[in-house]
Amino acid sequence: MRQFKIIVERHSDGFVAYPLGLKGVVVGQGDTYDEAKADVKSAIKFHLETFGKEVLDVDPPVIEAYLDEAGVEV
């Protein structure tokens, strides 16, 4: 069992989720937070089965993830 840090974004038409610390693109989606999280978990498993454990070889690994905002004049 390996834990992945997951980002979940809420959009007007649902939720999108993606993991940090994997090589390649892995995305899950759903109408609810839980659906998106379940979908991205399935996508991670599929990604590992398809491309092998080499996708875990990310250096340096993500230790923590933060969410913040930055105001920028546009």
N, CA, C and O atoms as a Maestro MAE file, in Angstrom:
{
 s_m_m2io_version
 :::
 2.0.0
}

f_m_ct {
 s_m_title
 :::
 protein
 m_atom[296] {
  # First column is atom index #
  i_m_mmod_type
  r_m_x_coord
  r_m_y_coord
  r_m_z_coord
  i_m_residue_number
  s_m_chain_name
  s_m_pdb_residue_name
  s_m_pdb_atom_name
  i_m_atomic_number
  :::
  1 25 0.858 -1.180 0.000 1 A "MET " " N  " 7
  2 3 0.000 0.000 0.000 1 A "MET " " CA " 6
  3 2 0.894 1.229 0.000 1 A "MET " " C  " 6
  4 15 1.846 1.314 0.776 1 A "MET " " O  " 8
  5 25 0.589 2.168 -0.861 2 A "ARG " " N  " 7
  6 3 1.327 3.430 -0.923 2 A "ARG " " CA " 6
  7 2 0.323 4.580 -0.916 2 A "ARG " " C  " 6
  8 15 -0.697 4.530 -1.603 2 A "ARG " " O  " 8
  9 25 0.619 5.594 -0.147 3 A "GLN " " N  " 7
  10 3 -0.245 6.778 -0.069 3 A "GLN " " CA " 6
  11 2 0.216 7.808 -1.097 3 A "GLN " " C  " 6
  12 15 1.415 8.032 -1.265 3 A "GLN " " O  " 8
  13 25 -0.733 8.430 -1.780 4 A "PHE " " N  " 7
  14 3 -0.445 9.496 -2.734 4 A "PHE " " CA " 6
  15 2 -1.142 10.765 -2.283 4 A "PHE " " C  " 6
  16 15 -2.278 10.729 -1.811 4 A "PHE " " O  " 8
  17 25 -0.460 11.876 -2.430 5 A "LYS " " N  " 7
  18 3 -1.092 13.170 -2.191 5 A "LYS " " CA " 6
  19 2 -1.932 13.492 -3.414 5 A "LYS " " C  " 6
  20 15 -1.450 13.413 -4.544 5 A "LYS " " O  " 8
  21 25 -3.188 13.853 -3.188 6 A "ILE " " N  " 7
  22 3 -4.143 14.097 -4.265 6 A "ILE " " CA " 6
  23 2 -4.639 15.535 -4.190 6 A "ILE " " C  " 6
  24 15 -4.974 16.031 -3.113 6 A "ILE " " O  " 8
  25 25 -4.684 16.193 -5.326 7 A "ILE " " N  " 7
  26 3 -5.302 17.511 -5.447 7 A "ILE " " CA " 6
  27 2 -6.707 17.295 -6.002 7 A "ILE " " C  " 6
  28 15 -6.879 16.591 -6.998 7 A "ILE " " O  " 8
  29 25 -7.703 17.890 -5.371 8 A "VAL " " N  " 7
  30 3 -9.077 17.811 -5.860 8 A "VAL " " CA " 6
  31 2 -9.561 19.237 -6.094 8 A "VAL " " C  " 6
  32 15 -9.546 20.068 -5.186 8 A "VAL " " O  " 8
  33 25 -9.989 19.505 -7.321 9 A "GLU " " N  " 7
  34 3 -10.483 20.832 -7.687 9 A "GLU " " CA " 6
  35 2 -11.987 20.761 -7.920 9 A "GLU " " C  " 6
  36 15 -12.493 19.816 -8.525 9 A "GLU " " O  " 8
  37 25 -12.688 21.775 -7.429 10 A "ARG " " N  " 7
  38 3 -14.128 21.866 -7.694 10 A "ARG " " CA " 6
  39 2 -14.348 22.857 -8.825 10 A "ARG " " C  " 6
  40 15 -13.851 23.983 -8.790 10 A "ARG " " O  " 8
  41 25 -15.094 22.425 -9.821 11 A "HIS " " N  " 7
  42 3 -15.444 23.261 -10.968 11 A "HIS " " CA " 6
  43 2 -16.958 23.355 -11.046 11 A "HIS " " C  " 6
  44 15 -17.664 22.641 -10.334 11 A "HIS " " O  " 8
  45 25 -17.457 24.222 -11.898 12 A "SER " " N  " 7
  46 3 -18.908 24.414 -11.998 12 A "SER " " CA " 6
  47 2 -19.631 23.153 -12.463 12 A "SER " " C  " 6
  48 15 -20.814 22.978 -12.173 12 A "SER " " O  " 8
  49 25 -18.933 22.277 -13.179 13 A "ASP " " N  " 7
  50 3 -19.576 21.067 -13.696 13 A "ASP " " CA " 6
  51 2 -19.121 19.782 -12.995 13 A "ASP " " C  " 6
  52 15 -19.389 18.687 -13.489 13 A "ASP " " O  " 8
  53 25 -18.435 19.901 -11.848 14 A "GLY " " N  " 7
  54 3 -18.017 18.711 -11.113 14 A "GLY " " CA " 6
  55 2 -16.644 18.875 -10.489 14 A "GLY " " C  " 6
  56 15 -16.177 19.992 -10.263 14 A "GLY " " O  " 8
  57 25 -16.006 17.748 -10.213 15 A "PHE " " N  " 7
  58 3 -14.712 17.738 -9.538 15 A "PHE " " CA " 6
  59 2 -13.668 17.040 -10.402 15 A "PHE " " C  " 6
  60 15 -13.975 16.099 -11.134 15 A "PHE " " O  " 8
  61 25 -12.437 17.515 -10.303 16 A "VAL " " N  " 7
  62 3 -11.292 16.922 -10.995 16 A "VAL " " CA " 6
  63 2 -10.242 16.631 -9.933 16 A "VAL " " C  " 6
  64 15 -10.007 17.448 -9.043 16 A "VAL " " O  " 8
  65 25 -9.609 15.459 -10.029 17 A "ALA " " N  " 7
  66 3 -8.591 15.079 -9.053 17 A "ALA " " CA " 6
  67 2 -7.357 14.565 -9.775 17 A "ALA " " C  " 6
  68 15 -7.458 13.918 -10.817 17 A "ALA " " O  " 8
  69 25 -6.192 14.860 -9.212 18 A "TYR " " N  " 7
  70 3 -4.948 14.334 -9.770 18 A "TYR " " CA " 6
  71 2 -3.923 14.172 -8.658 18 A "TYR " " C  " 6
  72 15 -3.911 14.938 -7.694 18 A "TYR " " O  " 8
  73 25 -3.057 13.162 -8.800 19 A "PRO " " N  " 7
  74 3 -2.057 12.895 -7.777 19 A "PRO " " CA " 6
  75 2 -0.780 13.691 -8.027 19 A "PRO " " C  " 6
  76 15 -0.482 14.084 -9.155 19 A "PRO " " O  " 8
  77 25 -0.045 13.914 -6.962 20 A "LEU " " N  " 7
  78 3 1.281 14.508 -7.056 20 A "LEU " " CA " 6
  79 2 2.314 13.387 -6.955 20 A "LEU " " C  " 6
  80 15 2.077 12.375 -6.295 20 A "LEU " " O  " 8
  81 25 3.455 13.570 -7.608 21 A "GLY " " N  " 7
  82 3 4.555 12.639 -7.434 21 A "GLY " " CA " 6
  83 2 4.530 11.402 -8.297 21 A "GLY " " C  " 6
  84 15 5.113 10.381 -7.931 21 A "GLY " " O  " 8
  85 25 3.866 11.471 -9.438 22 A "LEU " " N  " 7
  86 3 3.892 10.373 -10.405 22 A "LEU " " CA " 6
  87 2 4.381 10.901 -11.744 22 A "LEU " " C  " 6
  88 15 4.066 12.031 -12.117 22 A "LEU " " O  " 8
  89 25 5.145 10.100 -12.467 23 A "LYS " " N  " 7
  90 3 5.516 10.467 -13.828 23 A "LYS " " CA " 6
  91 2 4.324 10.206 -14.743 23 A "LYS " " C  " 6
  92 15 3.680 9.162 -14.645 23 A "LYS " " O  " 8
  93 25 4.032 11.150 -15.627 24 A "GLY " " N  " 7
  94 3 2.915 11.003 -16.541 24 A "GLY " " CA " 6
  95 2 1.685 11.735 -16.043 24 A "GLY " " C  " 6
  96 15 1.687 12.329 -14.964 24 A "GLY " " O  " 8
  97 25 0.649 11.684 -16.837 25 A "VAL " " N  " 7
  98 3 -0.585 12.399 -16.525 25 A "VAL " " CA " 6
  99 2 -1.636 11.410 -16.025 25 A "VAL " " C  " 6
  100 15 -1.947 10.424 -16.693 25 A "VAL " " O  " 8
  101 25 -2.171 11.687 -14.852 26 A "VAL " " N  " 7
  102 3 -3.212 10.855 -14.255 26 A "VAL " " CA " 6
  103 2 -4.290 11.802 -13.738 26 A "VAL " " C  " 6
  104 15 -4.007 12.686 -12.930 26 A "VAL " " O  " 8
  105 25 -5.532 11.616 -14.206 27 A "VAL " " N  " 7
  106 3 -6.625 12.509 -13.817 27 A "VAL " " CA " 6
  107 2 -7.875 11.676 -13.549 27 A "VAL " " C  " 6
  108 15 -8.158 10.704 -14.249 27 A "VAL " " O  " 8
  109 25 -8.606 12.075 -12.531 28 A "GLY " " N  " 7
  110 3 -9.907 11.485 -12.245 28 A "GLY " " CA " 6
  111 2 -10.944 12.587 -12.206 28 A "GLY " " C  " 6
  112 15 -10.608 13.752 -11.996 28 A "GLY " " O  " 8
  113 25 -12.204 12.230 -12.406 29 A "GLN " " N  " 7
  114 3 -13.261 13.239 -12.350 29 A "GLN " " CA " 6
  115 2 -14.534 12.616 -11.814 29 A "GLN " " C  " 6
  116 15 -14.680 11.394 -11.776 29 A "GLN " " O  " 8
  117 25 -15.447 13.470 -11.403 30 A "GLY " " N  " 7
  118 3 -16.720 12.983 -10.904 30 A "GLY " " CA " 6
  119 2 -17.655 14.128 -10.582 30 A "GLY " " C  " 6
  120 15 -17.251 15.290 -10.538 30 A "GLY " " O  " 8
  121 25 -18.902 13.784 -10.360 31 A "ASP " " N  " 7
  122 3 -19.892 14.791 -9.985 31 A "ASP " " CA " 6
  123 2 -19.732 15.230 -8.541 31 A "ASP " " C  " 6
  124 15 -20.171 16.318 -8.167 31 A "ASP " " O  " 8
  125 25 -19.102 14.387 -7.723 32 A "THR " " N  " 7
  126 3 -18.879 14.708 -6.315 32 A "THR " " CA " 6
  127 2 -17.402 14.557 -5.988 32 A "THR " " C  " 6
  128 15 -16.635 13.975 -6.754 32 A "THR " " O  " 8
  129 25 -17.023 15.092 -4.838 33 A "TYR " " N  " 7
  130 3 -15.647 14.968 -4.342 33 A "TYR " " CA " 6
  131 2 -15.258 13.492 -4.246 33 A "TYR " " C  " 6
  132 15 -14.197 13.086 -4.722 33 A "TYR " " O  " 8
  133 25 -16.126 12.700 -3.626 34 A "ASP " " N  " 7
  134 3 -15.832 11.277 -3.428 34 A "ASP " " CA " 6
  135 2 -15.736 10.509 -4.746 34 A "ASP " " C  " 6
  136 15 -14.910 9.606 -4.878 34 A "ASP " " O  " 8
  137 25 -16.571 10.862 -5.715 35 A "GLU " " N  " 7
  138 3 -16.493 10.213 -7.030 35 A "GLU " " CA " 6
  139 2 -15.175 10.528 -7.714 35 A "GLU " " C  " 6
  140 15 -14.557 9.641 -8.303 35 A "GLU " " O  " 8
  141 25 -14.740 11.773 -7.646 36 A "ALA " " N  " 7
  142 3 -13.471 12.161 -8.261 36 A "ALA " " CA " 6
  143 2 -12.306 11.459 -7.575 36 A "ALA " " C  " 6
  144 15 -11.371 11.010 -8.239 36 A "ALA " " O  " 8
  145 25 -12.358 11.364 -6.260 37 A "LYS " " N  " 7
  146 3 -11.294 10.692 -5.515 37 A "LYS " " CA " 6
  147 2 -11.244 9.201 -5.869 37 A "LYS " " C  " 6
  148 15 -10.161 8.651 -6.066 37 A "LYS " " O  " 8
  149 25 -12.397 8.551 -5.950 38 A "ALA " " N  " 7
  150 3 -12.445 7.141 -6.331 38 A "ALA " " CA " 6
  151 2 -11.943 6.943 -7.762 38 A "ALA " " C  " 6
  152 15 -11.240 5.974 -8.048 38 A "ALA " " O  " 8
  153 25 -12.307 7.866 -8.662 39 A "ASP " " N  " 7
  154 3 -11.888 7.767 -10.056 39 A "ASP " " CA " 6
  155 2 -10.385 7.937 -10.194 39 A "ASP " " C  " 6
  156 15 -9.753 7.215 -10.965 39 A "ASP " " O  " 8
  157 25 -9.801 8.878 -9.460 40 A "VAL " " N  " 7
  158 3 -8.359 9.074 -9.576 40 A "VAL " " CA " 6
  159 2 -7.609 7.899 -8.948 40 A "VAL " " C  " 6
  160 15 -6.523 7.548 -9.410 40 A "VAL " " O  " 8
  161 25 -8.160 7.296 -7.922 41 A "LYS " " N  " 7
  162 3 -7.546 6.103 -7.331 41 A "LYS " " CA " 6
  163 2 -7.506 4.977 -8.373 41 A "LYS " " C  " 6
  164 15 -6.493 4.292 -8.516 41 A "LYS " " O  " 8
  165 25 -8.599 4.798 -9.087 42 A "SER " " N  " 7
  166 3 -8.651 3.811 -10.160 42 A "SER " " CA " 6
  167 2 -7.662 4.155 -11.272 42 A "SER " " C  " 6
  168 15 -7.004 3.270 -11.819 42 A "SER " " O  " 8
  169 25 -7.560 5.442 -11.602 43 A "ALA " " N  " 7
  170 3 -6.635 5.886 -12.651 43 A "ALA " " CA " 6
  171 2 -5.179 5.659 -12.252 43 A "ALA " " C  " 6
  172 15 -4.356 5.290 -13.089 43 A "ALA " " O  " 8
  173 25 -4.861 5.877 -10.983 44 A "ILE " " N  " 7
  174 3 -3.500 5.621 -10.501 44 A "ILE " " CA " 6
  175 2 -3.174 4.133 -10.643 44 A "ILE " " C  " 6
  176 15 -2.099 3.770 -11.120 44 A "ILE " " O  " 8
  177 25 -4.095 3.288 -10.230 45 A "LYS " " N  " 7
  178 3 -3.884 1.844 -10.329 45 A "LYS " " CA " 6
  179 2 -3.670 1.437 -11.789 45 A "LYS " " C  " 6
  180 15 -2.757 0.667 -12.088 45 A "LYS " " O  " 8
  181 25 -4.498 1.945 -12.693 46 A "PHE " " N  " 7
  182 3 -4.356 1.647 -14.119 46 A "PHE " " CA " 6
  183 2 -3.014 2.139 -14.646 46 A "PHE " " C  " 6
  184 15 -2.356 1.437 -15.414 46 A "PHE " " O  " 8
  185 25 -2.603 3.338 -14.242 47 A "HIS " " N  " 7
  186 3 -1.329 3.926 -14.678 47 A "HIS " " CA " 6
  187 2 -0.160 3.037 -14.247 47 A "HIS " " C  " 6
  188 15 0.756 2.785 -15.029 47 A "HIS " " O  " 8
  189 25 -0.198 2.568 -13.009 48 A "LEU " " N  " 7
  190 3 0.864 1.685 -12.503 48 A "LEU " " CA " 6
  191 2 0.871 0.348 -13.242 48 A "LEU " " C  " 6
  192 15 1.937 -0.167 -13.582 48 A "LEU " " O  " 8
  193 25 -0.304 -0.213 -13.492 49 A "GLU " " N  " 7
  194 3 -0.386 -1.484 -14.217 49 A "GLU " " CA " 6
  195 2 0.095 -1.348 -15.653 49 A "GLU " " C  " 6
  196 15 0.700 -2.271 -16.198 49 A "GLU " " O  " 8
  197 25 -0.172 -0.199 -16.267 50 A "THR " " N  " 7
  198 3 0.186 0.023 -17.666 50 A "THR " " CA " 6
  199 2 1.671 0.342 -17.845 50 A "THR " " C  " 6
  200 15 2.325 -0.212 -18.729 50 A "THR " " O  " 8
  201 25 2.202 1.237 -17.005 51 A "PHE " " N  " 7
  202 3 3.564 1.724 -17.213 51 A "PHE " " CA " 6
  203 2 4.580 1.179 -16.218 51 A "PHE " " C  " 6
  204 15 5.775 1.436 -16.369 51 A "PHE " " O  " 8
  205 25 4.152 0.449 -15.226 52 A "GLY " " N  " 7
  206 3 5.068 -0.149 -14.268 52 A "GLY " " CA " 6
  207 2 5.459 0.800 -13.148 52 A "GLY " " C  " 6
  208 15 5.098 1.977 -13.137 52 A "GLY " " O  " 8
  209 25 6.204 0.248 -12.215 53 A "LYS " " N  " 7
  210 3 6.590 1.009 -11.028 53 A "LYS " " CA " 6
  211 2 7.598 2.120 -11.316 53 A "LYS " " C  " 6
  212 15 7.919 2.909 -10.427 53 A "LYS " " O  " 8
  213 25 8.098 2.187 -12.549 54 A "GLU " " N  " 7
  214 3 9.020 3.276 -12.916 54 A "GLU " " CA " 6
  215 2 8.359 4.644 -12.770 54 A "GLU " " C  " 6
  216 15 9.047 5.646 -12.574 54 A "GLU " " O  " 8
  217 25 7.022 4.694 -12.866 55 A "VAL " " N  " 7
  218 3 6.326 5.976 -12.734 55 A "VAL " " CA " 6
  219 2 6.423 6.522 -11.309 55 A "VAL " " C  " 6
  220 15 6.117 7.689 -11.063 55 A "VAL " " O  " 8
  221 25 6.850 5.671 -10.372 56 A "LEU " " N  " 7
  222 3 7.020 6.099 -8.978 56 A "LEU " " CA " 6
  223 2 8.382 6.743 -8.737 56 A "LEU " " C  " 6
  224 15 8.606 7.357 -7.694 56 A "LEU " " O  " 8
  225 25 9.294 6.603 -9.704 57 A "ASP " " N  " 7
  226 3 10.654 7.104 -9.539 57 A "ASP " " CA " 6
  227 2 10.728 8.601 -9.796 57 A "ASP " " C  " 6
  228 15 11.314 9.042 -10.785 57 A "ASP " " O  " 8
  229 25 10.137 9.371 -8.909 58 A "VAL " " N  " 7
  230 3 10.141 10.827 -9.011 58 A "VAL " " CA " 6
  231 2 11.126 11.350 -7.977 58 A "VAL " " C  " 6
  232 15 11.022 11.038 -6.791 58 A "VAL " " O  " 8
  233 25 12.069 12.140 -8.433 59 A "ASP " " N  " 7
  234 3 13.089 12.650 -7.528 59 A "ASP " " CA " 6
  235 2 13.167 14.159 -7.646 59 A "ASP " " C  " 6
  236 15 13.375 14.659 -8.752 59 A "ASP " " O  " 8
  237 25 13.015 14.891 -6.598 60 A "PRO " " N  " 7
  238 3 12.753 14.446 -5.239 60 A "PRO " " CA " 6
  239 2 11.271 14.160 -5.039 60 A "PRO " " C  " 6
  240 15 10.433 14.722 -5.744 60 A "PRO " " O  " 8
  241 25 10.941 13.297 -4.094 61 A "PRO " " N  " 7
  242 3 9.527 12.994 -3.840 61 A "PRO " " CA " 6
  243 2 8.811 14.179 -3.203 61 A "PRO " " C  " 6
  244 15 9.440 15.018 -2.559 61 A "PRO " " O  " 8
  245 25 7.498 14.245 -3.384 62 A "VAL " " N  " 7
  246 3 6.690 15.294 -2.761 62 A "VAL " " CA " 6
  247 2 6.533 14.936 -1.285 62 A "VAL " " C  " 6
  248 15 6.000 13.876 -0.959 62 A "VAL " " O  " 8
  249 25 6.987 15.805 -0.400 63 A "ILE " " N  " 7
  250 3 6.892 15.569 1.035 63 A "ILE " " CA " 6
  251 2 5.605 16.169 1.582 63 A "ILE " " C  " 6
  252 15 4.895 15.527 2.355 63 A "ILE " " O  " 8
  253 25 5.305 17.397 1.182 64 A "GLU " " N  " 7
  254 3 4.081 18.073 1.593 64 A "GLU " " CA " 6
  255 2 3.563 18.882 0.419 64 A "GLU " " C  " 6
  256 15 4.318 19.238 -0.485 64 A "GLU " " O  " 8
  257 25 2.275 19.167 0.439 65 A "ALA " " N  " 7
  258 3 1.664 20.003 -0.590 65 A "ALA " " CA " 6
  259 2 0.837 21.069 0.113 65 A "ALA " " C  " 6
  260 15 0.203 20.796 1.133 65 A "ALA " " O  " 8
  261 25 0.841 22.277 -0.427 66 A "TYR " " N  " 7
  262 3 0.127 23.399 0.177 66 A "TYR " " CA " 6
  263 2 -0.780 24.036 -0.866 66 A "TYR " " C  " 6
  264 15 -0.490 24.007 -2.061 66 A "TYR " " O  " 8
  265 25 -1.850 24.596 -0.410 67 A "LEU " " N  " 7
  266 3 -2.734 25.373 -1.262 67 A "LEU " " CA " 6
  267 2 -2.709 26.804 -0.752 67 A "LEU " " C  " 6
  268 15 -2.911 27.049 0.438 67 A "LEU " " O  " 8
  269 25 -2.464 27.735 -1.638 68 A "ASP " " N  " 7
  270 3 -2.370 29.146 -1.263 68 A "ASP " " CA " 6
  271 2 -2.913 29.976 -2.401 68 A "ASP " " C  " 6
  272 15 -3.249 29.442 -3.458 68 A "ASP " " O  " 8
  273 25 -3.004 31.277 -2.196 69 A "GLU " " N  " 7
  274 3 -3.445 32.182 -3.253 69 A "GLU " " CA " 6
  275 2 -2.429 33.310 -3.380 69 A "GLU " " C  " 6
  276 15 -1.763 33.686 -2.415 69 A "GLU " " O  " 8
  277 25 -2.327 33.840 -4.599 70 A "ALA " " N  " 7
  278 3 -1.453 34.969 -4.861 70 A "ALA " " CA " 6
  279 2 -2.220 35.941 -5.753 70 A "ALA " " C  " 6
  280 15 -2.657 35.572 -6.842 70 A "ALA " " O  " 8
  281 25 -2.383 37.177 -5.295 71 A "GLY " " N  " 7
  282 3 -3.062 38.193 -6.097 71 A "GLY " " CA " 6
  283 2 -2.118 38.768 -7.132 71 A "GLY " " C  " 6
  284 15 -0.996 39.159 -6.811 71 A "GLY " " O  " 8
  285 25 -2.572 38.817 -8.377 72 A "VAL " " N  " 7
  286 3 -1.767 39.335 -9.482 72 A "VAL " " CA " 6
  287 2 -2.631 40.307 -10.270 72 A "VAL " " C  " 6
  288 15 -3.752 39.968 -10.648 72 A "VAL " " O  " 8
  289 25 -2.130 41.504 -10.523 73 A "GLU " " N  " 7
  290 3 -2.851 42.496 -11.308 73 A "GLU " " CA " 6
  291 2 -2.951 42.038 -12.756 73 A "GLU " " C  " 6
  292 15 -1.942 41.723 -13.386 73 A "GLU " " O  " 8
  293 25 -4.196 42.002 -13.291 74 A "VAL " " N  " 7
  294 3 -4.395 41.619 -14.683 74 A "VAL " " CA " 6
  295 2 -5.198 42.654 -15.425 74 A "VAL " " C  " 6
  296 15 -5.461 42.493 -16.617 74 A "VAL " " O  " 8
  :::
 }
 m_bond[295] {
  # First column is bond index #
  i_m_from
  i_m_to
  i_m_order
  :::
  1 1 2 1
  2 2 3 1
  3 3 4 2
  4 3 5 1
  5 5 6 1
  6 6 7 1
  7 7 8 2
  8 7 9 1
  9 9 10 1
  10 10 11 1
  11 11 12 2
  12 11 13 1
  13 13 14 1
  14 14 15 1
  15 15 16 2
  16 15 17 1
  17 17 18 1
  18 18 19 1
  19 19 20 2
  20 19 21 1
  21 21 22 1
  22 22 23 1
  23 23 24 2
  24 23 25 1
  25 25 26 1
  26 26 27 1
  27 27 28 2
  28 27 29 1
  29 29 30 1
  30 30 31 1
  31 31 32 2
  32 31 33 1
  33 33 34 1
  34 34 35 1
  35 35 36 2
  36 35 37 1
  37 37 38 1
  38 38 39 1
  39 39 40 2
  40 39 41 1
  41 41 42 1
  42 42 43 1
  43 43 44 2
  44 43 45 1
  45 45 46 1
  46 46 47 1
  47 47 48 2
  48 47 49 1
  49 49 50 1
  50 50 51 1
  51 51 52 2
  52 51 53 1
  53 53 54 1
  54 54 55 1
  55 55 56 2
  56 55 57 1
  57 57 58 1
  58 58 59 1
  59 59 60 2
  60 59 61 1
  61 61 62 1
  62 62 63 1
  63 63 64 2
  64 63 65 1
  65 65 66 1
  66 66 67 1
  67 67 68 2
  68 67 69 1
  69 69 70 1
  70 70 71 1
  71 71 72 2
  72 71 73 1
  73 73 74 1
  74 74 75 1
  75 75 76 2
  76 75 77 1
  77 77 78 1
  78 78 79 1
  79 79 80 2
  80 79 81 1
  81 81 82 1
  82 82 83 1
  83 83 84 2
  84 83 85 1
  85 85 86 1
  86 86 87 1
  87 87 88 2
  88 87 89 1
  89 89 90 1
  90 90 91 1
  91 91 92 2
  92 91 93 1
  93 93 94 1
  94 94 95 1
  95 95 96 2
  96 95 97 1
  97 97 98 1
  98 98 99 1
  99 99 100 2
  100 99 101 1
  101 101 102 1
  102 102 103 1
  103 103 104 2
  104 103 105 1
  105 105 106 1
  106 106 107 1
  107 107 108 2
  108 107 109 1
  109 109 110 1
  110 110 111 1
  111 111 112 2
  112 111 113 1
  113 113 114 1
  114 114 115 1
  115 115 116 2
  116 115 117 1
  117 117 118 1
  118 118 119 1
  119 119 120 2
  120 119 121 1
  121 121 122 1
  122 122 123 1
  123 123 124 2
  124 123 125 1
  125 125 126 1
  126 126 127 1
  127 127 128 2
  128 127 129 1
  129 129 130 1
  130 130 131 1
  131 131 132 2
  132 131 133 1
  133 133 134 1
  134 134 135 1
  135 135 136 2
  136 135 137 1
  137 137 138 1
  138 138 139 1
  139 139 140 2
  140 139 141 1
  141 141 142 1
  142 142 143 1
  143 143 144 2
  144 143 145 1
  145 145 146 1
  146 146 147 1
  147 147 148 2
  148 147 149 1
  149 149 150 1
  150 150 151 1
  151 151 152 2
  152 151 153 1
  153 153 154 1
  154 154 155 1
  155 155 156 2
  156 155 157 1
  157 157 158 1
  158 158 159 1
  159 159 160 2
  160 159 161 1
  161 161 162 1
  162 162 163 1
  163 163 164 2
  164 163 165 1
  165 165 166 1
  166 166 167 1
  167 167 168 2
  168 167 169 1
  169 169 170 1
  170 170 171 1
  171 171 172 2
  172 171 173 1
  173 173 174 1
  174 174 175 1
  175 175 176 2
  176 175 177 1
  177 177 178 1
  178 178 179 1
  179 179 180 2
  180 179 181 1
  181 181 182 1
  182 182 183 1
  183 183 184 2
  184 183 185 1
  185 185 186 1
  186 186 187 1
  187 187 188 2
  188 187 189 1
  189 189 190 1
  190 190 191 1
  191 191 192 2
  192 191 193 1
  193 193 194 1
  194 194 195 1
  195 195 196 2
  196 195 197 1
  197 197 198 1
  198 198 199 1
  199 199 200 2
  200 199 201 1
  201 201 202 1
  202 202 203 1
  203 203 204 2
  204 203 205 1
  205 205 206 1
  206 206 207 1
  207 207 208 2
  208 207 209 1
  209 209 210 1
  210 210 211 1
  211 211 212 2
  212 211 213 1
  213 213 214 1
  214 214 215 1
  215 215 216 2
  216 215 217 1
  217 217 218 1
  218 218 219 1
  219 219 220 2
  220 219 221 1
  221 221 222 1
  222 222 223 1
  223 223 224 2
  224 223 225 1
  225 225 226 1
  226 226 227 1
  227 227 228 2
  228 227 229 1
  229 229 230 1
  230 230 231 1
  231 231 232 2
  232 231 233 1
  233 233 234 1
  234 234 235 1
  235 235 236 2
  236 235 237 1
  237 237 238 1
  238 238 239 1
  239 239 240 2
  240 239 241 1
  241 241 242 1
  242 242 243 1
  243 243 244 2
  244 243 245 1
  245 245 246 1
  246 246 247 1
  247 247 248 2
  248 247 249 1
  249 249 250 1
  250 250 251 1
  251 251 252 2
  252 251 253 1
  253 253 254 1
  254 254 255 1
  255 255 256 2
  256 255 257 1
  257 257 258 1
  258 258 259 1
  259 259 260 2
  260 259 261 1
  261 261 262 1
  262 262 263 1
  263 263 264 2
  264 263 265 1
  265 265 266 1
  266 266 267 1
  267 267 268 2
  268 267 269 1
  269 269 270 1
  270 270 271 1
  271 271 272 2
  272 271 273 1
  273 273 274 1
  274 274 275 1
  275 275 276 2
  276 275 277 1
  277 277 278 1
  278 278 279 1
  279 279 280 2
  280 279 281 1
  281 281 282 1
  282 282 283 1
  283 283 284 2
  284 283 285 1
  285 285 286 1
  286 286 287 1
  287 287 288 2
  288 287 289 1
  289 289 290 1
  290 290 291 1
  291 291 292 2
  292 291 293 1
  293 293 294 1
  294 294 295 1
  295 295 296 2
  :::
 }
}
